[in-house]
Amino acid sequence: MWVLAYLMSLIATLKDRRKIWVIVGSFVFASGVLYFLFMTAWLNIFLVVGYLRPVTIAVGLVALGGGILNIREFIRTKGAIVCEIQGEESRKRTMNRMERIVHSPLTAATIAGIVVLAFVVNSIEFACSAAIPAVSPRILSLNNLSTFQYYSYILLYVFFFMLDDLIIFGGAAFAINCRFGDRYVKYSKPVGGTVLLVLGVIIIFAPNLLR
């Protein structure tokens, strides 16, 4: 999310609305495709494994761990937008790359750069928010659904997962106060952490409720 916040601050300075929406659309679409691939990979692994109680407990523990870490990080950083997976040098390189792309003329190469940036950043940052994308496919795998239904639910998840990014980017595009995005990012951690804690408890102690 720190990438989202920084990229939003960059596009907020642009005067070209078309360029803003091309950058926004490319970044969000590429991020959504990557998360869809992540989740379908998890889903297929869980479908092959089938219902094994130890696997379900392990996923529940991942959810509990992710929830605790999210809430702990929110308390420790006081809501600051951080992800310790990347070091300072790596973060600076990413920021410089974003600046070059945003301030370059709008060409096919620029769009390709945004897509590559979205894939690289989300692949790295996935480690910061991997719990829910791993837990959701496990919940789906516990239900006897058709292939179409499995992938439809994942598409629905990815749609809402990326919708908030699009709304926040749109706020910057229309010159809405960018602090809204900061506040959203700040409070998404404790809310997401609480959701993970609840899911973890249900998965471990009452998985039948998810069927």
VOVOFI-674417 format. One record per atom (N, C-alpha, C): residue in one letter; atom name; x, y negated, z negated. Coordinates in steps of 0.05 Angstrom, whole numbers, plus 5000, padded with zeros to 4 digits. Example, Ala and Ser with C-alpha at 12.3 -4.5 7.8 and 13.67 -1.06 7.14 Angstrom:
BEGIN
   rest   atom      X      Y      Z
      a      N   5264   5114   4844
      a     CA   5246   5090   4844
      a      C   5264   5066   4844
      s      N   5257   5045   4858
      s     CA   5273   5021   4857
      s      C   5258   4999   4843
//
This chain:
BEGIN
   rest   atom      X      Y      Z
      m      N   5016   5024   5000
      m     CA   5000   5000   5000
      m      C   5017   4975   5000
      w      N   5042   4976   4991
      w     CA   5059   4952   4992
      w      C   5064   4945   5021
      v      N   5065   4964   5039
      v     CA   5068   4959   5067
      v      C   5044   4944   5078
      l      N   5020   4953   5070
      l     CA   4996   4940   5078
      l      C   4996   4911   5069
      a      N   5003   4906   5044
      a     CA   5003   4879   5033
      a      C   5023   4861   5048
      y      N   5047   4872   5053
      y     CA   5067   4856   5067
      y      C   5060   4850   5096
      l      N   5050   4871   5109
      l     CA   5042   4867   5137
      l      C   5019   4848   5139
      m      N   5000   4848   5119
      m     CA   4978   4830   5119
      m      C   4988   4801   5116
      s      N   5008   4797   5099
      s     CA   5019   4770   5096
      s      C   5033   4760   5121
      l      N   5044   4778   5137
      l     CA   5056   4771   5163
      l      C   5035   4763   5184
      i      N   5015   4779   5187
      i     CA   4995   4774   5208
      i      C   4978   4750   5201
      a      N   4976   4743   5175
      a     CA   4961   4720   5167
      a      C   4973   4694   5177
      t      N   4998   4694   5185
      t     CA   5011   4670   5195
      t      C   5009   4667   5225
      l      N   4999   4687   5238
      l     CA   4996   4687   5267
      l      C   4971   4671   5275
      k      N   4973   4658   5299
      k     CA   4951   4642   5309
      k      C   4935   4657   5331
      d      N   4947   4678   5341
      d     CA   4935   4694   5363
      d      C   4917   4716   5351
      r      N   4891   4712   5352
      r     CA   4872   4732   5341
      r      C   4874   4758   5356
      r      N   4877   4757   5382
      r     CA   4879   4781   5398
      r      C   4903   4798   5389
      k      N   4926   4785   5385
      k     CA   4950   4799   5377
      k      C   4945   4811   5349
      i      N   4932   4796   5332
      i     CA   4927   4806   5305
      i      C   4911   4832   5306
      w      N   4890   4832   5321
      w     CA   4872   4855   5322
      w      C   4885   4879   5336
      v      N   4902   4873   5356
      v     CA   4917   4895   5369
      v      C   4936   4908   5349
      i      N   4950   4892   5333
      i     CA   4969   4902   5313
      i      C   4953   4917   5292
      v      N   4931   4905   5282
      v     CA   4915   4918   5262
      v      C   4904   4944   5271
      g      N   4892   4943   5295
      g     CA   4879   4968   5306
      g      C   4899   4990   5310
      s      N   4922   4983   5321
      s     CA   4943   5003   5327
      s      C   4953   5016   5301
      f      N   4959   4999   5281
      f     CA   4969   5009   5255
      f      C   4949   5026   5241
      v      N   4924   5017   5239
      v     CA   4904   5032   5225
      v      C   4897   5058   5240
      f      N   4895   5057   5267
      f     CA   4889   5081   5282
      f      C   4911   5102   5279
      a      N   4936   5093   5282
      a     CA   4958   5112   5279
      a      C   4960   5124   5251
      s      N   4955   5107   5231
      s     CA   4955   5117   5203
      s      C   4932   5138   5199
      g      N   4909   5132   5211
      g     CA   4887   5150   5209
      g      C   4892   5177   5222
      v      N   4905   5176   5246
      v     CA   4912   5201   5260
      v      C   4931   5217   5243
      l      N   4951   5204   5231
      l     CA   4970   5219   5215
      l      C   4958   5232   5191
      y      N   4940   5217   5177
      y     CA   4927   5229   5154
      y      C   4908   5251   5162
      f      N   4895   5249   5185
      f     CA   4878   5271   5195
      f      C   4895   5296   5199
      l      N   4919   5292   5211
      l     CA   4937   5315   5215
      l      C   4946   5327   5189
      f      N   4953   5310   5170
      f     CA   4961   5320   5143
      f      C   4938   5337   5131
      m      N   4914   5326   5132
      m     CA   4892   5340   5118
      m      C   4883   5365   5132
      t      N   4884   5365   5159
      t     CA   4877   5390   5173
      t      C   4898   5412   5169
      a      N   4923   5403   5165
      a     CA   4944   5423   5159
      a      C   4939   5435   5132
      w      N   4933   5419   5112
      w     CA   4926   5429   5085
      w      C   4902   5448   5087
      l      N   4881   5439   5101
      l     CA   4857   5455   5103
      l      C   4862   5483   5115
      n      N   4878   5484   5136
      n     CA   4883   5509   5149
      n      C   4900   5527   5131
      i      N   4918   5516   5116
      i     CA   4933   5532   5097
      i      C   4915   5544   5076
      f      N   4897   5528   5065
      f     CA   4878   5537   5045
      f      C   4859   5558   5056
      l      N   4850   5555   5081
      l     CA   4832   5574   5093
      l      C   4846   5601   5097
      v      N   4872   5600   5104
      v     CA   4887   5625   5108
      v      C   4891   5639   5081
      v      N   4898   5623   5060
      v     CA   4902   5634   5034
      v      C   4876   5645   5022
      g      N   4854   5631   5028
      g     CA   4828   5640   5016
      g      C   4825   5632   4987
      y      N   4805   5644   4974
      y     CA   4801   5636   4946
      y      C   4819   5653   4928
      l      N   4839   5640   4918
      l     CA   4856   5652   4898
      l      C   4856   5633   4874
      r      N   4849   5644   4851
      r     CA   4847   5628   4827
      r      C   4873   5613   4821
      p      N   4896   5626   4823
      p     CA   4921   5611   4817
      p      C   4925   5587   4835
      v      N   4918   5590   4861
      v     CA   4920   5567   4880
      v      C   4902   5544   4872
      t      N   4877   5551   4865
      t     CA   4858   5531   4856
      t      C   4867   5517   4831
      i      N   4878   5532   4812
      i     CA   4888   5519   4788
      i      C   4912   5501   4794
      a      N   4929   5510   4813
      a     CA   4952   5493   4820
      a      C   4943   5467   4833
      v      N   4923   5468   4850
      v     CA   4912   5444   4862
      v      C   4900   5426   4841
      g      N   4886   5438   4822
      g     CA   4875   5422   4800
      g      C   4896   5409   4783
      l      N   4918   5423   4779
      l     CA   4940   5410   4764
      l      C   4953   5388   4779
      v      N   4954   5391   4806
      v     CA   4964   5369   4823
      v      C   4947   5344   4820
      a      N   4920   5349   4820
      a     CA   4901   5327   4817
      a      C   4905   5313   4790
      l      N   4907   5330   4768
      l     CA   4911   5318   4742
      l      C   4938   5303   4740
      g      N   4959   5314   4752
      g     CA   4985   5301   4751
      g      C   4984   5275   4767
      g      N   4971   5275   4790
      g     CA   4969   5251   4807
      g      C   4953   5230   4792
      g      N   4931   5238   4779
      g     CA   4915   5219   4764
      g      C   4930   5206   4741
      i      N   4944   5222   4726
      i     CA   4960   5212   4704
      i      C   4982   5193   4714
      l      N   4995   5201   4735
      l     CA   5017   5184   4746
      l      C   5006   5157   4756
      n      N   4983   5157   4769
      n     CA   4971   5132   4779
      n      C   4965   5113   4756
      i      N   4952   5124   4736
      i     CA   4944   5107   4713
      i      C   4969   5098   4698
      r      N   4989   5116   4695
      r     CA   5013   5108   4681
      r      C   5028   5086   4696
      e      N   5030   5089   4723
      e     CA   5043   5069   4739
      e      C   5029   5042   4738
      f      N   5002   5043   4737
      f     CA   4987   5018   4735
      f      C   4993   5004   4709
      i      N   4995   5019   4687
      i     CA   5001   5007   4661
      i      C   5030   4998   4660
      r      N   5048   5014   4671
      r     CA   5077   5007   4669
      r      C   5084   4983   4686
      t      N   5072   4981   4711
      t     CA   5079   4959   4729
      t      C   5060   4936   4727
      k      N   5039   4939   4710
      k     CA   5018   4918   4707
      k      C   5005   4912   4733
      g      N   5001   4932   4749
      g     CA   4987   4929   4774
      g      C   5003   4920   4798
      a      N   5030   4919   4794
      a     CA   5047   4911   4817
      a      C   5046   4932   4839
      i      N   5049   4923   4864
      i     CA   5048   4941   4887
      i      C   5075   4953   4891
      v      N   5079   4977   4881
      v     CA   5105   4990   4884
      v      C   5102   5020   4892
      c      N   5123   5030   4903
      c     CA   5124   5059   4908
      c      C   5154   5066   4906
      e      N   5161   5082   4886
      e     CA   5189   5088   4881
      e      C   5201   5109   4899
      i      N   5185   5119   4918
      i     CA   5196   5139   4936
      i      C   5218   5126   4954
      q      N   5214   5101   4962
      q     CA   5233   5087   4978
      q      C   5251   5070   4961
      g      N   5277   5070   4968
      g     CA   5296   5053   4954
      g      C   5294   5025   4965
      e      N   5309   5007   4952
      e     CA   5308   4978   4960
      e      C   5318   4974   4988
      e      N   5340   4987   4996
      e     CA   5350   4984   5023
      e      C   5331   4994   5044
      s      N   5319   5017   5039
      s     CA   5299   5028   5058
      s      C   5275   5009   5060
      r      N   5267   4998   5038
      r     CA   5244   4980   5038
      r      C   5251   4954   5054
      k      N   5275   4944   5051
      k     CA   5283   4920   5066
      k      C   5284   4926   5096
      r      N   5294   4949   5103
      r     CA   5295   4956   5132
      r      C   5266   4958   5143
      t      N   5248   4969   5128
      t     CA   5220   4970   5137
      t      C   5208   4943   5140
      m      N   5214   4925   5121
      m     CA   5203   4898   5122
      m      C   5215   4883   5147
      n      N   5241   4886   5152
      n     CA   5253   4873   5175
      n      C   5241   4883   5201
      r      N   5236   4909   5202
      r     CA   5224   4921   5226
      r      C   5196   4910   5230
      m      N   5181   4907   5209
      m     CA   5154   4896   5211
      m      C   5155   4867   5222
      e      N   5174   4852   5211
      e     CA   5176   4824   5220
      e      C   5183   4822   5249
      r      N   5201   4839   5259
      r     CA   5209   4838   5287
      r      C   5185   4845   5305
      i      N   5170   4866   5297
      i     CA   5147   4875   5313
      i      C   5125   4853   5314
      v      N   5119   4843   5290
      v     CA   5097   4823   5289
      v      C   5103   4798   5305
      h      N   5128   4789   5305
      h     CA   5136   4764   5318
      h      C   5146   4768   5347
      s      N   5144   4793   5357
      s     CA   5152   4798   5384
      s      C   5128   4793   5403
      p      N   5133   4788   5428
      p     CA   5111   4785   5447
      p      C   5094   4811   5448
      l      N   5069   4808   5454
      l     CA   5051   4831   5454
      l      C   5054   4847   5480
      t      N   5069   4869   5478
      t     CA   5073   4886   5501
      t      C   5068   4915   5493
      a      N   5070   4933   5513
      a     CA   5066   4961   5507
      a      C   5087   4971   5487
      a      N   5111   4960   5489
      a     CA   5133   4967   5470
      a      C   5126   4958   5442
      t      N   5113   4935   5439
      t     CA   5105   4925   5413
      t      C   5085   4944   5400
      i      N   5065   4952   5416
      i     CA   5044   4970   5406
      i      C   5057   4997   5399
      a      N   5075   5007   5416
      a     CA   5089   5032   5409
      a      C   5105   5029   5384
      g      N   5117   5006   5379
      g     CA   5132   5001   5355
      g      C   5114   5002   5330
      i      N   5090   4990   5333
      i     CA   5071   4991   5310
      i      C   5062   5019   5304
      v      N   5057   5035   5325
      v     CA   5049   5063   5321
      v      C   5071   5079   5308
      v      N   5096   5075   5317
      v     CA   5118   5090   5305
      v      C   5122   5081   5276
      l      N   5119   5054   5271
      l     CA   5122   5044   5244
      l      C   5100   5056   5226
      a      N   5076   5058   5236
      a     CA   5054   5070   5220
      a      C   5060   5099   5213
      f      N   5070   5114   5233
      f     CA   5076   5142   5228
      f      C   5099   5145   5207
      v      N   5120   5129   5211
      v     CA   5143   5131   5193
      v      C   5136   5123   5165
      v      N   5123   5100   5162
      v     CA   5116   5089   5136
      v      C   5097   5108   5121
      n      N   5076   5117   5135
      n     CA   5057   5135   5122
      n      C   5068   5162   5116
      s      N   5087   5171   5132
      s     CA   5100   5197   5125
      s      C   5116   5195   5099
      i      N   5130   5172   5096
      i     CA   5146   5168   5072
      i      C   5128   5162   5048
      e      N   5108   5144   5052
      e     CA   5091   5136   5030
      e      C   5071   5157   5022
      f      N   5068   5178   5040
      f     CA   5049   5199   5034
      f      C   5056   5212   5007
      a      N   5081   5212   5000
      a     CA   5089   5223   4974
      a      C   5078   5208   4951
      c      N   5070   5183   4955
      c     CA   5059   5166   4934
      c      C   5029   5172   4930
      s      N   5016   5183   4950
      s     CA   4987   5186   4948
      s      C   4978   5213   4960
      a      N   4994   5234   4955
      a     CA   4989   5260   4968
      a      C   4968   5276   4953
      a      N   4961   5268   4929
      a     CA   4944   5285   4913
      a      C   4916   5288   4924
      i      N   4902   5265   4930
      i     CA   4875   5267   4940
      i      C   4874   5280   4967
      p      N   4892   5273   4987
      p     CA   4891   5287   5012
      p      C   4896   5317   5010
      a      N   4909   5326   4988
      a     CA   4913   5355   4984
      a      C   4889   5367   4970
      v      N   4877   5352   4951
      v     CA   4854   5363   4936
      v      C   4829   5365   4953
      s      N   4824   5345   4970
      s     CA   4799   5346   4986
      s      C   4797   5370   5004
      p      N   4818   5377   5020
      p     CA   4816   5401   5036
      p      C   4812   5426   5020
      r      N   4823   5427   4995
      r     CA   4819   5451   4978
      r      C   4789   5453   4971
      i      N   4777   5430   4965
      i     CA   4749   5430   4958
      i      C   4732   5440   4982
      l      N   4740   5431   5006
      l     CA   4726   5440   5030
      l      C   4729   5470   5034
      s      N   4754   5480   5030
      s     CA   4759   5508   5034
      s      C   4743   5526   5015
      l      N   4734   5515   4993
      l     CA   4718   5531   4974
      l      C   4689   5535   4984
      n      N   4682   5521   5005
      n     CA   4655   5523   5016
      n      C   4655   5538   5043
      n      N   4634   5553   5048
      n     CA   4632   5568   5072
      n      C   4619   5550   5094
      l      N   4636   5536   5108
      l     CA   4627   5517   5129
      l      C   4636   5526   5156
      s      N   4624   5514   5177
      s     CA   4633   5520   5204
      s      C   4658   5503   5210
      t      N   4672   5510   5231
      t     CA   4696   5494   5238
      t      C   4689   5465   5244
      f      N   4666   5461   5257
      f     CA   4657   5434   5263
      f      C   4652   5418   5237
      q      N   4640   5431   5218
      q     CA   4634   5417   5192
      q      C   4660   5411   5177
      y      N   4679   5429   5177
      y     CA   4705   5424   5163
      y      C   4718   5399   5174
      y      N   4720   5398   5201
      y     CA   4734   5375   5213
      y      C   4718   5350   5212
      s      N   4691   5353   5212
      s     CA   4674   5329   5210
      s      C   4677   5316   5182
      y      N   4679   5332   5161
      y     CA   4683   5321   5135
      y      C   4710   5308   5132
      i      N   4730   5320   5145
      i     CA   4757   5307   5144
      i      C   4757   5281   5159
      l      N   4743   5280   5182
      l     CA   4741   5255   5197
      l      C   4726   5234   5181
      l      N   4705   5242   5167
      l     CA   4690   5223   5150
      l      C   4708   5213   5128
      y      N   4724   5230   5116
      y     CA   4743   5222   5095
      y      C   4763   5201   5106
      v      N   4775   5208   5129
      v     CA   4795   5190   5141
      v      C   4783   5163   5148
      f      N   4758   5164   5158
      f     CA   4744   5139   5165
      f      C   4742   5120   5141
      f      N   4732   5131   5119
      f     CA   4730   5114   5095
      f      C   4757   5108   5083
      f      N   4776   5126   5086
      f     CA   4803   5121   5076
      f      C   4816   5098   5090
      m      N   4811   5095   5116
      m     CA   4823   5073   5132
      m      C   4806   5049   5133
      l      N   4780   5051   5126
      l     CA   4762   5028   5128
      l      C   4770   5005   5110
      d      N   4780   5012   5086
      d     CA   4788   4990   5068
      d      C   4812   4976   5079
      d      N   4831   4990   5093
      d     CA   4854   4977   5105
      d      C   4844   4958   5127
      l      N   4825   4966   5143
      l     CA   4814   4950   5164
      l      C   4801   4925   5153
      i      N   4786   4928   5131
      i     CA   4772   4905   5119
      i      C   4793   4885   5108
      i      N   4814   4895   5095
      i     CA   4834   4878   5084
      i      C   4849   4864   5106
      f      N   4857   4878   5127
      f     CA   4870   4866   5150
      f      C   4852   4845   5163
      g      N   4826   4852   5165
      g     CA   4807   4834   5177
      g      C   4805   4808   5161
      g      N   4807   4810   5135
      g     CA   4807   4786   5118
      g      C   4830   4768   5125
      a      N   4853   4780   5130
      a     CA   4877   4764   5138
      a      C   4873   4752   5166
      a      N   4861   4767   5183
      a     CA   4856   4758   5211
      a      C   4838   4734   5211
      f      N   4818   4733   5194
      f     CA   4799   4711   5193
      f      C   4807   4690   5172
      a      N   4833   4692   5163
      a     CA   4844   4672   5144
      a      C   4829   4672   5118
      i      N   4818   4694   5110
      i     CA   4807   4697   5083
      i      C   4829   4699   5063
      n      N   4824   4690   5039
      n     CA   4845   4690   5018
      n      C   4858   4718   5016
      c      N   4884   4719   5021
      c     CA   4898   4745   5021
      c      C   4900   4757   4993
      r      N   4895   4741   4973
      r     CA   4897   4752   4946
      r      C   4876   4773   4941
      f      N   4855   4774   4958
      f     CA   4835   4795   4956
      f      C   4848   4822   4960
      g      N   4866   4823   4980
      g     CA   4880   4848   4986
      g      C   4898   4856   4963
      d      N   4911   4837   4950
      d     CA   4928   4843   4928
      d      C   4912   4854   4904
      r      N   4889   4842   4899
      r     CA   4872   4851   4877
      r      C   4861   4879   4883
      y      N   4854   4884   4908
      y     CA   4844   4911   4916
      y      C   4865   4932   4911
      v      N   4890   4926   4921
      v     CA   4912   4945   4917
      v      C   4917   4950   4888
      k      N   4916   4928   4872
      k     CA   4922   4930   4843
      k      C   4904   4949   4829
      y      N   4878   4948   4835
      y     CA   4858   4963   4820
      y      C   4852   4990   4833
      s      N   4862   4995   4857
      s     CA   4857   5021   4870
      s      C   4872   5043   4855
      k      N   4895   5037   4843
      k     CA   4910   5058   4829
      k      C   4894   5069   4805
      p      N   4885   5053   4786
      p     CA   4870   5064   4763
      p      C   4844   5078   4772
      v      N   4830   5067   4792
      v     CA   4806   5079   4801
      v      C   4812   5106   4814
      g      N   4832   5107   4832
      g     CA   4840   5132   4844
      g      C   4850   5152   4824
      g      N   4865   5142   4804
      g     CA   4874   5160   4783
      g      C   4852   5173   4767
      t      N   4831   5157   4761
      t     CA   4808   5167   4747
      t      C   4793   5189   4763
      v      N   4790   5183   4789
      v     CA   4777   5203   4807
      v      C   4793   5229   4807
      l      N   4819   5227   4809
      l     CA   4836   5251   4809
      l      C   4834   5266   4783
      l      N   4833   5252   4760
      l     CA   4830   5266   4734
      l      C   4804   5281   4733
      v      N   4783   5269   4742
      v     CA   4756   5282   4741
      v      C   4757   5306   4759
      l      N   4767   5303   4784
      l     CA   4769   5326   4802
      l      C   4786   5348   4792
      g      N   4809   5341   4779
      g     CA   4826   5361   4768
      g      C   4813   5378   4747
      v      N   4798   5365   4729
      v     CA   4784   5379   4708
      v      C   4763   5398   4720
      i      N   4748   5388   4740
      i     CA   4727   5404   4752
      i      C   4739   5428   4767
      i      N   4761   5423   4782
      i     CA   4773   5445   4797
      i      C   4783   5467   4779
      i      N   4795   5459   4757
      i     CA   4807   5479   4739
      i      C   4786   5494   4722
      f      N   4767   5479   4711
      f     CA   4748   5491   4692
      f      C   4721   5498   4704
      a      N   4713   5484   4726
      a     CA   4686   5490   4737
      a      C   4686   5487   4767
      p      N   4703   5503   4781
      p     CA   4705   5501   4810
      p      C   4678   5507   4825
      n      N   4661   5522   4812
      n     CA   4635   5529   4825
      n      C   4618   5504   4830
      l      N   4623   5482   4814
      l     CA   4608   5458   4818
      l      C   4614   5445   4845
      l      N   4637   5452   4857
      l     CA   4645   5440   4883
      l      C   4636   5456   4907
      r      N   4622   5477   4902
      r     CA   4613   5494   4925
      r      C   4586   5485   4935
//
